[in-house]
Amino acid sequence: MAVDHSLLRAAQEGVAFLRLYRWSPACLSFGRNETARTRYDAAAIRRLGLDTVRRPTGGRAVWHDSELTYAVAAPCTVFGTLAETYITIHRMLADALRRLGVPVALAPRRSRAPRLAAGACFATAVGGELVVRNAKLVGSAQVREGAAFLQHGSVLLQNDQDIVTDVTCGPRTSAKAISLTEALGQKTPIPFDPVACAIAEAARRAWAGCWTEGVPPIVTDVWRYGDDAWTWRA
């Protein structure tokens, strides 16, 4: 999360980034504005040995294990408004997934956003997110800082998001999610690398410019993401 935040900081200088990665070890991430201490069972999380972190973006909890995480950071002028940006990035992801044979669609817009209850990010799809047969395949979140934005999200390779439900306090909303493996009717898990390659190729098709591969910018704000006071703030 500190690296993604660094991309956001670097995007203030007029550059844009696409980052594709996976998590090791697996980790439970909370949305920026969630009241983690009251929403999630810290004792159960410790008992299960789960790592935790708080994202710089909003939304609800996500279990990062059998999935691909993408991050796009760029100046706010690149794609238009934040709502337009949300759709533009998801259309690029949809192109990549359709070329892999996934019958993915963008969720329809709703007149009113659902109330932010505790539980899995993948419990419901908001307008513009990617779904297969009305089940959520890609969950995303945004943040704007100055003249730049960060949008990142998870593409489920396997469906293991009910672990969020298992550590949620009070009323729970189970994940209505679908993985790439399920969407393609495969018996063996879909691997990370071909999905990452498909997304990278789709981004190059969709977004003009000179692409350069390299390491992310130096992380300068790492303390926040290793601080329990930030992770578990009310």
MOQUI-V196574 format. One record per run of one state. SS is the DSSP state (@ for helix, = for strand, . for the rest). FROM is the first residue (numbers start at 0). TO is the last residue. If there is no record, write none. Layout:
ss=SS from=FROM to=TO
ss=SS from=FROM to=TO
This chain:
ss=. from=0 to=0
ss=@ from=1 to=10
ss=. from=11 to=15
ss== from=16 to=20
ss=. from=21 to=25
ss== from=26 to=29
ss=. from=30 to=34
ss=@ from=35 to=38
ss== from=39 to=39
ss=. from=40 to=40
ss=@ from=41 to=47
ss=. from=48 to=49
ss== from=50 to=53
ss=. from=54 to=59
ss== from=60 to=63
ss=. from=64 to=65
ss== from=66 to=74
ss=. from=75 to=80
ss=@ from=81 to=98
ss=. from=99 to=103
ss== from=104 to=105
ss=. from=106 to=118
ss== from=119 to=119
ss=@ from=120 to=122
ss=. from=123 to=128
ss== from=129 to=131
ss=. from=132 to=133
ss== from=134 to=144
ss=. from=145 to=146
ss== from=147 to=155
ss=. from=156 to=160
ss=@ from=161 to=165
ss=. from=166 to=166
ss== from=167 to=167
ss=. from=168 to=175
ss== from=176 to=176
ss=. from=177 to=178
ss=@ from=179 to=182
ss=. from=183 to=190
ss=@ from=191 to=205
ss=. from=206 to=220
ss=@ from=221 to=225
ss=. from=226 to=226
ss=@ from=227 to=230
ss=. from=231 to=233
